[in-house]
Amino acid sequence: MNLALIHDRLYIKSFWENRISADSQHAESEETRMNKSALKKLREEWVVRLENRNKHLKKLNDGFVRKAKTEKSADQT
């Protein structure tokens, strides 16, 4: 084999190994950053708040509907 081809292969192999290593390190640091972020906790808190708000509004709406039905049935009698 030609010495230049061997050198080129080794250079290309080491280039891609370094690139993969750098990308892996970047992915790990990004995952660590995301895990430290408070965004996930805030989203969970907002989901709970929205669920509670929706439950409250549904109870209010159900109460108004029930009240309207009883008034309507009282008017008919």
C-alpha positions as a LaTeX table, in Angstrom:
\begin{tabular}{lrrr}
\hline
Residue & $x$ (\AA) & $y$ (\AA) & $z$ (\AA) \\
\hline
Met1 & 0.00 & 0.00 & 0.00 \\
Asn2 & 1.02 & 3.50 & $-0.62$ \\
Leu3 & 2.24 & 5.37 & 2.46 \\
Ala4 & 0.22 & 8.44 & 1.48 \\
Leu5 & $-3.02$ & 6.38 & 1.42 \\
Ile6 & $-2.30$ & 4.96 & 4.87 \\
His7 & $-1.60$ & 8.45 & 6.18 \\
Asp8 & $-4.82$ & 9.77 & 4.61 \\
Arg9 & $-6.85$ & 6.92 & 6.12 \\
Leu10 & $-5.37$ & 7.49 & 9.56 \\
Tyr11 & $-5.98$ & 11.22 & 9.25 \\
Ile12 & $-9.59$ & 10.72 & 8.20 \\
Lys13 & $-10.15$ & 8.12 & 10.94 \\
Ser14 & $-8.68$ & 10.37 & 13.64 \\
Phe15 & $-10.62$ & 13.37 & 12.29 \\
Trp16 & $-13.97$ & 11.56 & 12.60 \\
Glu17 & $-13.09$ & 10.03 & 15.97 \\
Asn18 & $-12.28$ & 13.51 & 17.29 \\
Arg19 & $-15.45$ & 14.90 & 15.76 \\
Ile20 & $-17.59$ & 12.16 & 17.32 \\
Ser21 & $-15.89$ & 12.66 & 20.68 \\
Ala22 & $-16.49$ & 16.42 & 20.57 \\
Asp23 & $-20.13$ & 15.94 & 19.59 \\
Ser24 & $-20.63$ & 13.41 & 22.39 \\
Gln25 & $-19.15$ & 15.82 & 24.93 \\
His26 & $-21.34$ & 18.62 & 23.63 \\
Ala27 & $-24.44$ & 16.40 & 23.89 \\
Glu28 & $-23.56$ & 15.44 & 27.46 \\
Ser29 & $-22.99$ & 19.04 & 28.50 \\
Glu30 & $-26.28$ & 20.06 & 26.86 \\
Glu31 & $-28.13$ & 17.28 & 28.69 \\
Thr32 & $-26.55$ & 18.38 & 31.98 \\
Arg33 & $-27.58$ & 21.97 & 31.30 \\
Met34 & $-31.15$ & 20.92 & 30.52 \\
Asn35 & $-31.35$ & 18.82 & 33.70 \\
Lys36 & $-30.21$ & 21.81 & 35.78 \\
Ser37 & $-32.75$ & 24.06 & 34.11 \\
Ala38 & $-35.80$ & 25.11 & 36.09 \\
Leu39 & $-37.93$ & 25.12 & 32.94 \\
Lys40 & $-39.18$ & 21.55 & 33.42 \\
Lys41 & $-40.28$ & 22.29 & 36.99 \\
Leu42 & $-41.99$ & 25.51 & 35.91 \\
Arg43 & $-43.87$ & 23.72 & 33.15 \\
Glu44 & $-45.07$ & 21.08 & 35.60 \\
Glu45 & $-46.26$ & 23.79 & 38.00 \\
Trp46 & $-48.14$ & 25.56 & 35.21 \\
Val47 & $-49.79$ & 22.31 & 34.14 \\
Val48 & $-51.03$ & 21.81 & 37.71 \\
Arg49 & $-52.28$ & 25.42 & 37.85 \\
Leu50 & $-54.10$ & 25.08 & 34.53 \\
Glu51 & $-55.68$ & 21.79 & 35.57 \\
Asn52 & $-56.92$ & 23.35 & 38.82 \\
Arg53 & $-58.24$ & 26.38 & 36.94 \\
Asn54 & $-60.05$ & 24.17 & 34.43 \\
Lys55 & $-61.60$ & 22.11 & 37.24 \\
His56 & $-62.77$ & 25.29 & 38.97 \\
Leu57 & $-64.26$ & 26.72 & 35.76 \\
Lys58 & $-65.99$ & 23.41 & 35.03 \\
Lys59 & $-67.55$ & 23.39 & 38.51 \\
Leu60 & $-68.74$ & 26.97 & 38.04 \\
Asn61 & $-70.20$ & 26.15 & 34.63 \\
Asp62 & $-71.89$ & 23.02 & 35.94 \\
Gly63 & $-73.36$ & 25.07 & 38.79 \\
Phe64 & $-74.75$ & 27.67 & 36.38 \\
Val65 & $-76.22$ & 24.97 & 34.13 \\
Arg66 & $-77.81$ & 23.20 & 37.10 \\
Lys67 & $-79.20$ & 26.50 & 38.40 \\
Ala68 & $-80.60$ & 27.38 & 34.97 \\
Lys69 & $-82.28$ & 23.96 & 34.68 \\
Thr70 & $-83.89$ & 24.25 & 38.11 \\
Glu71 & $-85.12$ & 27.77 & 37.34 \\
Lys72 & $-86.50$ & 26.63 & 33.99 \\
Ser73 & $-88.29$ & 23.66 & 35.53 \\
Ala74 & $-89.66$ & 25.92 & 38.32 \\
Asp75 & $-90.97$ & 28.38 & 35.71 \\
Gln76 & $-92.73$ & 25.59 & 33.82 \\
Thr77 & $-94.68$ & 24.43 & 36.84 \\
\hline
\end{tabular}
